[in-house]
Amino acid sequence: MKYCSYCGAEIADQAIICPKCGCAVGPVRLGVSEKSWVVTLLLCLFLGSFGIHRFYVGKIGTGVLMLLTIGCLGLWTLIDFIVILCKSFRDDAGLIVSD
């Protein structure tokens, strides 16, 4: 057993969230999306003009806009590809898509 560093409650060794206060106590990477960086990069590379990578990360509105404008004739797709490569692309919750 271990103890929550926020509220002091006794929690299981494998717990990542305290059942009493709800704080993350385990090896959780806060601020990082659960979406795969590699999948996002490949979707942008091969299907970026259709906005598929934006649908994948939950940005449905901009995905539809990219689909209708064919990725603003590739310019928006190129910008997204560079942002994904720099690991600065964010999902719909504002979390960074990283590996």
N, C-alpha and C positions, 0 to 999 in steps of 0.2 A: 504494500500500500504506500501511497505517497500523498502529499498534501497540496492543495491549491495554493498558489502563491498570492492569490488575490483575496480569497475569503477564509482560507485556512481549513476548509472542509477536507475530510479524508476521502480520497478517490482511488480508483483502481490504477495499477501501474501502467496499463496500456491505454488509459483514457487520454483523449486529446481535448475534451471539453469538460469542464466541471459541471456536474449535474445540479449543483446547488446555485451557483451564480451565473453559469453559462459562459464563462471566460475560457479562451483557448489556453490550454496548459501543456499541450504536447508539441510535437514537431510540425506545426502548421505554418505554412508560408503565407503570411498575411500580405495582402496586396497583390497576389499573383493569381491569375485566372486558372481554372481547372482545364481550360481548353489547351490543346497541344499546339506548341509553337511550330513544329514541323508540319503538321496537318494544315495549319493556317497558311504557312508559307507556300506549300505545294498547291493548295487550292487557289491562292492568289496568282501563282505562277501560271497554272494551266487553265483556270476558269475565272480569273480575276475580272475580265471584262464583263462578266455576267454577275459579279458581286457575290459569288458563292461563298467566298471567305467571310464576308460580312454576315451572311445568313448563318454560317457556322458558329460565329462568336455571339450571335443573338442580336445583331444590329439589323433588324428586319427592314426598317424604314429606309436606311441608306442602301441596303442591299437591293431593294426594289428600285430605288433611284438609279443605282449603277446598272441594273438590268435594263431599264428603259432607255438610258443614255449610252449604253455599251461602254460603261466605265469612262464616260466623258471622252470617248474616242481614244481610250488607252492612257490618257494623262493621269486620271484619278487612280487607275490601276497601278501605274508606275510609282506614284507617290505612296500608295498603300504598301507596295512591295518593299520600298526602301524603308518605310517606317517599321514594317514587320522585321526586316533584316536587322535593324538597329535595336530591336526588342523594346520598342516604345508603343506598339499597337495595343489598344485597350478593347476589352469586350464590353457588352452592354451594361455591365455593373461597374465599369470604370476600372477594372482590374487589369494589370498588364499581362498580356499573353506572352509567356516565357517558358523555357524548358525546365 
